[in-house]
């Protein structure tokens, strides 16, 4: 005889008793540890990503916010390099730990939905081999920490539904405060969770004093960044428009299909099944808010041209819902073969081949990885880039060289020259891109400028707005035929500056 679903005002009984199933700590930690070990094992291959090079510098220019992000990740990057040294491996250790911790959070979500050992392992395994999780875990980026914090927020909501422990609301407020200072995107997830609870219940959180206290904690943490944004004309809104206009991930039509790719083509059925079962299963009725949150945010991101990974914070809970239903009732008809070790293993191998730096770098351009994971291409060629800029700089007569400045087209290039330029005798590089514009303008030396980008045809006309004499002296070549953002960019020597930098610098400000 099937028990009726608990009333919305009652704590949820799971597994046929008042307490939840035991946590399968040993196998869950083994899965999490395996992911962490794999990520650390390849952390030194290829090189820095452009965002990592940016964070190295941004952390040395602390602000309440940046045009393209809140302050936590750059500050964390600064702390890591200060304590453990300025190395690629040191910077990527936190990313590996965040991803491994996400595996544990996913398993705990399954457990608080009533899942026993099998459901927890199915969930932990699906999360650990999820292509987006693995790709994000390889890089020190806002996405990596945001993914962990978002999954944690959903887990805390699931756990609160099960226990009604009001301390969880305060904990969620503290996690939300941190999440909002990692990515403003967290505000949409929080709104989705609250809306889901208002639609399907339980709604009693509105009557608990811990809820307004949690809201106050999160809001207070967001205020400094919002004040900075307001004082600078809300550049984050311009950034959102620029990102929406890129058209990557297939635009609006690709929102759902690319989620299937980002979660693993074969195993993606598990979270899709979980989504369906949140609306169909009496056992999952208390957690139906997860399904409502997903559908509401999907509609929102379809309207606003959001990216598929904006929904990634809900994937762990949806994996968990599917796994819990499989444990209780078996796989849906026709899919009994899917949740097996071989399929997870095949997905893991495919994920590694498509997301991690496992190929010799000279082969990378001939593999499908750059097409599937464009970030891989952005980790190749930075030392060579710096050397080629140094060649252009050294080509100047000594009298001009001492007064020359270097201006590059984006924060990755500027960050690369900050990392590798000093050993090549280069002065500091400047860029008007995103937060780098706020790090200072070039000095008034009266000398020439070594400029990287833009492209030759339009670039010469553009640069003549700022200099009277514009001449190309070379092109960037990463040496392995890899098509990334820097490949083929021209290097210019520009003379005859038309106005002081104080007047020109605002015109070089860009957001993308």
C-alpha positions in Angstrom: 0.0 0.0 0.0 1.5 3.4 -1.0 1.6 6.1 1.7 0.0 9.4 0.8 2.2 12.4 0.3 2.9 14.4 3.4 1.1 17.6 3.9 3.0 20.7 2.8 3.3 21.9 6.4 4.8 18.7 7.7 8.5 17.5 7.5 9.0 14.8 4.9 9.5 11.2 6.0 11.9 9.5 3.6 12.7 5.9 3.1 9.6 4.8 5.1 10.9 6.2 8.4 11.4 9.6 10.0 15.1 9.8 9.2 16.8 9.9 5.9 18.9 6.9 4.6 22.5 6.8 5.7 25.0 8.7 3.6 27.1 6.3 1.5 30.2 8.3 2.5 32.9 5.9 1.4 31.9 5.4 -2.3 30.7 9.0 -2.6 34.0 10.3 -1.4 35.8 7.9 -3.7 33.9 9.3 -6.7 34.6 12.8 -5.6 38.2 12.1 -4.9 38.6 10.4 -8.3 37.3 13.5 -10.0 39.6 15.7 -8.0 42.6 13.6 -8.7 41.9 13.6 -12.5 41.5 17.3 -12.5 44.7 17.9 -10.6 46.6 15.4 -12.7 46.0 17.4 -15.9 46.0 20.9 -14.3 49.5 21.8 -15.5 49.0 20.8 -19.2 48.6 23.4 -21.9 48.5 26.7 -20.0 46.5 29.5 -18.4 43.0 30.4 -19.7 42.5 34.0 -20.6 40.1 34.4 -17.6 42.7 33.0 -15.2 45.3 35.5 -16.5 42.7 38.2 -15.9 41.9 37.1 -12.4 45.7 37.2 -11.5 45.7 40.9 -12.3 42.2 41.8 -11.1 43.0 40.4 -7.7 45.7 43.0 -7.3 43.2 45.7 -8.1 40.5 44.9 -5.5 37.1 46.7 -6.1 33.6 46.2 -4.8 32.7 45.0 -8.2 34.1 44.8 -11.8 32.2 45.6 -15.0 31.9 41.9 -15.8 31.7 40.2 -12.4 31.5 40.5 -8.6 34.7 40.6 -6.6 35.1 37.2 -4.9 36.9 35.1 -7.6 39.6 37.7 -8.3 40.2 38.1 -4.5 40.3 34.3 -4.1 42.8 34.1 -6.9 45.0 36.7 -5.2 44.8 34.8 -1.9 45.8 31.5 -3.6 48.8 33.0 -5.3 49.9 34.9 -2.2 49.8 31.7 -0.1 50.8 29.0 -2.5 52.7 30.9 -5.2 52.0 32.2 -8.6 51.6 29.0 -10.5 49.0 27.5 -12.7 48.7 24.4 -10.6 48.1 26.4 -7.4 45.4 28.4 -9.1 43.6 25.3 -10.3 43.7 23.4 -7.0 40.6 25.3 -5.7 38.7 24.5 -8.9 39.4 20.8 -8.5 38.2 20.9 -4.8 35.1 22.9 -5.7 34.1 20.3 -8.3 34.8 17.4 -6.0 32.7 19.0 -3.3 29.9 19.4 -5.8 29.8 15.6 -6.2 29.2 15.3 -2.4 26.5 17.9 -2.5 24.8 16.1 -5.4 24.8 12.8 -3.4 23.5 14.6 -0.3 20.7 16.0 -2.4 19.7 12.5 -3.4 19.9 11.3 0.2 17.6 14.2 1.4 15.1 13.3 -1.3 15.0 9.8 0.2 17.6 8.1 -1.9 19.6 5.3 -0.4 23.1 4.0 -1.4 22.2 3.3 -5.0 20.5 6.6 -5.7 23.4 8.5 -4.1 25.9 6.7 -6.2 23.9 7.1 -9.4 23.7 10.9 -8.7 27.3 11.3 -7.6 28.5 9.4 -10.7 26.3 11.3 -13.1 27.5 14.6 -11.6 31.2 13.5 -11.6 31.2 12.7 -15.4 29.0 15.6 -16.4 30.9 17.3 -19.2 30.2 20.9 -17.9 31.2 20.0 -14.4 34.5 18.5 -15.6 35.3 21.3 -18.0 34.5 23.9 -15.3 36.6 22.0 -12.8 39.7 22.2 -14.9 39.7 26.0 -14.8 39.8 28.6 -12.1 36.7 30.5 -13.1 33.5 32.1 -11.8 31.6 29.2 -13.3 33.3 26.6 -11.1 32.5 28.2 -7.7 29.1 29.3 -8.9 28.2 25.8 -9.8 29.1 24.5 -6.4 27.3 27.3 -4.5 24.2 27.0 -6.7 24.0 23.2 -6.2 24.4 23.9 -2.5 21.5 26.4 -2.4 19.2 23.9 -4.1 20.4 21.1 -1.7 19.7 23.4 1.4 16.2 24.0 0.1 15.6 20.3 -0.4 16.9 19.6 3.1 14.8 22.3 4.6 11.7 20.8 3.0 12.6 17.5 4.5 13.5 18.8 8.0 11.9 22.2 8.4 15.1 23.1 10.4 15.0 26.9 10.3 18.8 27.1 10.7 19.0 25.9 7.1 17.3 29.1 6.0 20.1 31.2 7.7 22.7 28.9 6.2 21.1 29.4 2.8 21.3 33.2 3.3 25.0 33.0 4.0 25.6 30.8 1.0 23.5 33.2 -1.1 25.5 36.1 0.1 28.7 34.4 -1.2 27.1 33.3 -4.4 25.9 36.8 -5.3 29.4 38.0 -4.9 30.6 35.3 -7.3 28.0 35.7 -10.0 25.0 37.9 -10.1 23.3 35.0 -11.9 22.7 33.5 -8.5 19.8 36.0 -8.0 17.8 34.2 -10.7 18.3 30.8 -9.1 17.2 32.2 -5.7 14.1 33.7 -7.3 13.4 30.4 -9.1 13.6 28.4 -5.8 11.4 30.8 -4.0 8.9 30.9 -6.9 8.9 27.1 -7.0 8.1 26.9 -3.3 5.3 29.4 -3.6 3.7 27.5 -6.4 4.0 23.9 -5.0 4.8 24.5 -1.3 5.7 24.2 1.4 5.1 27.9 1.9 5.6 28.1 5.6 9.1 29.6 5.1 7.3 32.9 4.7 6.1 32.8 8.3 9.5 31.9 9.8 11.7 34.8 11.1 14.8 33.0 9.8 13.6 33.7 6.2 13.7 37.6 6.3 16.9 37.3 8.3 18.4 35.2 5.4 17.1 37.7 2.8 18.7 40.5 4.8 22.1 38.6 5.0 22.1 38.0 1.2 20.9 41.5 0.3 23.5 43.2 2.6 26.3 41.3 1.0 25.1 42.4 -2.5 24.8 46.1 -1.6 28.4 47.2 -2.1 28.6 45.6 -5.5 25.3 47.0 -6.6 26.3 50.5 -5.4 29.5 50.2 -7.5 27.5 49.1 -10.5 25.1 52.0 -10.1 27.9 54.5 -9.7 29.5 53.2 -13.0 26.4 53.1 -15.1 25.4 49.5 -14.6 28.0 47.9 -16.9 26.9 44.4 -15.9 23.7 45.1 -17.9 25.7 46.0 -20.9 27.8 42.8 -20.3 24.6 40.7 -20.2 23.5 42.2 -23.6 26.9 41.5 -25.1 26.9 37.9 -23.9 23.3 37.4 -25.1 24.3 38.7 -28.5 27.2 36.3 -29.0 24.9 33.6 -30.4 27.0 30.8 -29.0 25.4 27.5 -27.9 22.9 27.9 -30.8 21.1 30.9 -29.2 17.6 30.4 -28.0 17.0 27.3 -30.1 20.0 25.7 -28.5 19.0 26.2 -24.8 17.6 22.7 -24.4 19.7 20.7 -26.9 23.0 22.1 -25.5 22.0 21.1 -22.0 21.9 17.5 -23.2 25.4 17.9 -24.6 26.7 19.7 -21.4 25.2 17.0 -19.1 26.4 14.0 -21.2 24.3 12.9 -24.2 23.6 9.4 -22.8 23.2 10.3 -19.1 21.3 13.4 -19.7 18.2 11.3 -19.7 18.6 10.9 -16.0 18.0 14.5 -15.1 15.2 14.8 -17.8 13.5 11.8 -16.2 14.0 13.4 -12.8 12.4 16.6 -14.0 9.4 14.6 -15.2 9.1 12.6 -12.0 9.1 15.7 -9.8 5.6 16.4 -11.4 4.4 12.8 -11.5 5.7 11.0 -8.4 3.9 11.2 -5.0 7.2 10.5 -3.3 8.8 13.5 -4.9 5.8 15.7 -4.4 7.5 17.7 -1.6 10.4 18.5 -3.9 8.3 19.6 -6.8 9.6 23.1 -6.4 12.8 22.0 -8.1 10.8 21.2 -11.3 8.9 24.4 -11.1 12.1 26.4 -10.6 13.7 24.7 -13.7 10.7 25.4 -15.9 10.4 29.0 -14.8 14.1 29.7 -15.3 14.0 27.9 -18.7 11.3 30.3 -19.9 13.1 33.3 -18.5 16.4 32.4 -20.2 14.6 31.6 -23.5 13.1 35.1 -23.4 16.4 36.8 -22.4 18.7 34.7 -24.6 20.4 33.1 -21.7 22.9 30.3 -21.9 22.3 26.6 -21.3 24.7 26.5 -18.4 22.7 29.2 -16.5 20.5 26.3 -15.4 23.4 24.1 -14.2 22.8 24.8 -10.5 19.6 22.7 -10.8 21.2 19.7 -12.6 22.4 18.0 -9.4 18.9 18.0 -7.9 17.4 16.8 -11.1 20.0 14.0 -11.4 19.1 13.1 -7.8 15.3 13.1 -8.5 15.8 10.7 -11.4 18.1 8.4 -9.4 15.8 8.3 -6.4 12.9 7.2 -8.6 15.1 4.5 -10.3 16.1 3.2 -6.9 12.4 3.0 -5.8 10.7 1.8 -8.9 13.5 0.8 -11.4 14.4 2.5 -14.6 11.5 3.6 -16.9 10.5 1.0 -19.4 13.1 0.6 -22.2 15.8 2.4 -20.3 16.9 -0.3 -17.9 20.3 -0.6 -19.5 21.3 3.0 -19.0 22.2 3.4 -15.3 25.0 0.9 -15.4 28.7 1.1 -14.8 29.8 0.6 -18.4 27.6 3.5 -19.6 29.0 5.8 -16.8 32.5 4.7 -17.8 31.9 5.4 -21.5 30.5 8.8 -20.6 33.5 9.5 -18.4 36.0 8.7 -21.1 34.0 10.8 -23.7 33.9 13.7 -21.2 37.7 13.5 -20.6 38.4 13.4 -24.4 36.2 16.4 -25.1 37.0 18.6 -22.1 40.4 18.0 -20.6 44.0 18.6 -22.0 44.8 15.0 -22.7 46.1 15.3 -26.3 49.6 16.5 -27.3 49.2 20.2 -27.9 50.3 19.9 -31.5 47.3 17.5 -32.1 44.7 19.6 -30.4 43.6 21.5 -33.6 42.9 18.2 -35.3 40.6 16.9 -32.5 36.9 17.7 -31.9 37.7 19.2 -28.5 38.1 22.9 -29.6 34.8 22.8 -31.4 33.0 21.3 -28.4 34.9 23.1 -25.7 36.2 26.4 -27.0 37.9 27.2 -23.7 40.5 24.5 -24.5 41.8 26.6 -27.4 42.1 29.6 -25.1 44.7 27.9 -22.9 47.3 27.5 -25.7 49.9 29.9 -27.0 50.2 32.6 -24.3 54.0 32.4 -23.8 54.5 32.5 -27.6 52.1 35.4 -27.8 54.3 37.3 -25.3 57.4 36.5 -27.2 56.0 37.8 -30.5 54.9 41.1 -28.8 58.4 41.3 -27.4 59.9 40.9 -30.9 57.8 43.9 -32.1 58.8 45.9 -29.0 62.5 45.2 -29.6 62.2 46.2 -33.2 61.8 49.8 -32.1 64.9 52.0 -32.1 66.3 52.3 -28.6 65.3 55.9 -28.2 61.7 55.0 -28.9 61.7 51.8 -27.1 62.2 53.5 -23.7 59.1 55.6 -24.3 56.9 53.0 -25.9 53.7 51.7 -24.4 51.9 48.4 -25.1 48.1 48.4 -25.8 46.3 45.1 -26.4 42.7 44.3 -27.4 41.5 42.2 -24.4 42.2 41.3 -20.8 43.6 37.8 -21.7 46.4 39.4 -23.8 47.1 42.0 -21.1 47.1 39.3 -18.4 49.5 37.1 -20.5 51.9 40.1 -20.8 51.6 40.7 -17.1 52.6 37.0 -16.5 55.3 36.5 -19.1 56.3 40.0 -20.1 58.7 41.0 -17.3 61.0 38.1 -18.1 61.1 39.4 -21.7 61.9 43.0 -20.7 58.4 44.3 -21.6 56.8 47.2 -19.9 53.3 46.8 -18.5 50.5 46.2 -21.0 47.2 48.2 -21.0 43.8 47.2 -22.3 40.4 48.9 -22.4 38.6 45.6 -22.2 36.1 45.0 -19.3 37.7 45.4 -15.9 41.2 46.0 -17.3 40.1 49.5 -18.4 39.8 50.4 -14.7 43.3 49.3 -13.9 44.8 52.4 -15.4 45.7 54.1 -18.6 49.1 54.3 -20.3 51.5 57.1 -19.1 52.0 60.2 -21.2 55.4 59.3 -22.6 55.0 60.8 -26.0 56.4 57.6 -27.5 55.0 55.0 -29.9 52.6 52.3 -29.1 52.9 48.6 -29.8 49.3 47.5 -30.4 47.8 44.0 -30.8 44.7 43.8 -32.9 42.3 44.7 -34.5 42.3 43.0 -37.9 44.3 44.5 -40.7 41.6 45.9 -43.1 39.3 47.6 -40.5 42.0 47.8 -37.9 44.2 50.4 -39.7 41.2 52.7 -40.2 40.2 52.3 -36.5 43.7 52.9 -35.2 44.2 56.0 -37.3 41.5 57.6 -35.1 44.2 57.6 -32.3 47.5 57.7 -34.2 48.6 59.3 -37.5 51.2 56.6 -38.5 49.9 53.0 -38.2 52.0 50.1 -39.6 51.6 46.3 -39.2 54.8 44.6 -38.1 53.7 41.0 -37.6 51.0 38.5 -36.8 50.3 36.3 -33.8 50.8 32.6 -34.5 50.5 30.0 -31.8 52.6 27.6 -33.8 50.2 24.7 -33.6 47.5 25.9 -36.1 44.9 26.3 -33.4 42.1 28.7 -34.2 41.6 30.8 -31.1 40.9 34.5 -30.4 44.5 35.5 -30.8 45.5 33.5 -33.8 46.3 35.7 -36.8 45.9 39.0 -35.0 48.1 41.7 -36.3 50.7 43.6 -34.3 51.1 47.3 -35.1 53.5 50.0 -34.4 51.6 53.3 -34.0 53.2 56.7 -33.9 51.9 60.3 -33.8 49.4 60.0 -31.0 46.5 62.5 -31.7 45.6 63.4 -28.2 46.7 62.8 -24.6 45.7 59.4 -23.1 43.4 61.1 -20.6 41.3 62.0 -23.7 41.8 58.8 -25.7 41.3 56.3 -23.0 37.5 56.6 -22.6 37.2 55.9 -26.3 39.0 52.5 -25.9 36.6 51.2 -23.2 34.9 48.0 -24.4 32.7 45.4 -22.8 32.4 41.8 -24.2 
